[in-house]
């Protein structure tokens, strides 16, 4: 369908059915701001990500409901602040995890087990990666789970409780895919949409038909769009 058409039809639907939610949509992000982010990303930005921020700069935080299935589109400045916050958190957590891992590898039990493996296996025991190794994670293909947050993940929507949708900007066939980050499980499952275009198309279909998207069903109350768990789940 394409980014512009899908977004235009979502906005049209919101205006007709959930005008209070529609009013949270922000004006397009400044062109210079978008270009600075495109140029800073080692692999650039996929076209749909650039186009989306040229159409609107996320949505204002409010009680008016979320435009995406259970998620609020993030303004670009907030997206970058969130990305940096998560990188800082993971740097601290990762440093502690690596220190503990190093300590365990020096323990007599670990040393003896490794020696036994090499003695009876006839080969050197493989050296596992450190628990926190963002450089190795960055080198993986887009869509690969890494169980951490890395610089090539750009948050584009949040649910207000610490969980996010992010675009994976690493190289590979799934470059630009959209995944879900949970504060307790990181990038906890494979890519959910191959692109932002696919996310928009899924959202539009759900709005028009009432069928669930990301396991959430849309309803409108007093001009506000709400996403809830379907009955029986």
Residue pairs with C-beta under 8 A, 6 or more apart in sequence:
1 197
1 200
1 201
1 204
2 197
3 47
3 48
3 51
3 52
3 55
3 196
3 197
3 200
4 51
4 55
6 197
6 200
6 201
6 204
7 52
7 55
7 56
7 200
9 204
10 67
10 200
10 203
10 204
10 207
11 22
11 25
13 204
13 207
13 208
14 21
14 22
14 25
14 67
14 207
14 225
15 22
17 207
17 220
17 225
18 65
18 220
18 223
18 224
18 225
19 223
20 64
20 65
20 222
20 223
20 224
21 64
21 65
21 66
21 67
21 223
21 224
21 225
23 64
24 59
24 60
24 62
24 64
24 67
24 72
25 56
25 59
25 67
26 56
26 57
26 58
26 59
26 60
26 75
27 56
27 57
28 53
28 54
28 55
28 56
28 57
29 53
29 54
29 56
29 57
29 75
29 76
31 54
33 76
33 77
34 50
34 53
34 54
34 76
37 45
37 76
37 80
38 44
38 45
38 50
41 152
41 154
41 169
42 152
42 169
43 152
43 169
43 170
43 171
43 175
44 169
45 169
46 167
46 169
46 175
46 176
46 195
46 196
48 176
48 195
48 196
48 197
49 154
49 156
49 167
49 176
49 196
52 196
52 200
53 76
56 73
57 75
57 76
58 72
58 73
58 74
58 75
58 76
58 78
58 79
59 66
59 67
59 72
59 73
59 75
61 72
61 160
63 224
64 224
64 225
65 224
65 225
65 226
65 227
66 72
66 159
66 225
66 227
67 73
67 203
67 225
68 157
68 165
68 199
68 203
69 202
69 203
69 206
69 213
69 214
69 215
69 216
69 218
69 227
70 159
70 214
70 216
70 227
71 157
71 158
71 159
71 164
71 165
72 157
72 158
72 159
72 160
73 156
73 157
74 82
74 155
74 156
74 157
74 158
79 154
79 155
79 156
82 155
82 158
82 164
83 151
83 153
83 154
83 155
86 149
86 153
86 155
86 181
87 149
87 150
87 151
89 149
90 132
90 134
90 148
90 149
90 150
93 132
94 131
94 132
94 134
94 148
95 132
97 130
97 131
97 132
98 130
98 131
98 132
100 131
101 130
101 131
104 110
105 111
114 125
117 125
118 124
118 125
129 136
132 148
134 148
134 150
134 151
137 146
137 148
137 150
138 150
138 151
138 152
138 170
140 146
140 170
141 170
141 171
141 172
141 173
141 174
142 152
142 168
142 169
142 170
142 171
142 172
142 173
142 174
142 175
142 176
142 177
142 191
143 168
143 172
143 173
143 174
143 177
143 179
143 190
143 191
144 170
144 172
145 187
145 188
145 189
145 190
146 186
146 187
147 186
147 187
148 186
148 187
149 181
149 186
149 187
152 168
152 169
152 170
153 166
153 167
153 168
153 169
153 179
153 181
153 187
154 166
154 167
154 169
155 164
155 165
155 166
155 181
156 164
156 165
156 166
156 167
156 178
156 196
157 164
157 165
158 164
158 165
161 183
162 183
163 180
163 181
163 182
163 183
164 180
164 181
165 178
165 179
165 180
165 181
165 192
165 199
166 178
166 179
166 180
166 181
166 187
167 176
167 177
167 178
167 196
168 174
168 175
168 176
168 177
168 178
168 179
168 191
169 175
169 176
174 191
174 194
176 194
176 195
176 196
177 191
177 192
177 193
177 194
177 195
178 191
178 192
178 193
178 194
178 195
178 196
178 198
178 199
179 187
179 189
179 190
179 191
179 192
180 187
180 188
180 189
180 192
181 187
181 188
182 188
192 199
192 214
193 199
193 202
202 213
202 214
203 213
205 211
205 213
206 212
206 213
206 216
206 217
206 218
207 218
207 225
210 217
210 218
211 217
212 230
215 229
215 230
215 233
216 227
216 228
216 229
216 230
217 227
217 228
217 229
217 230
218 225
218 226
218 227
219 225
219 226
219 227
219 228
220 226
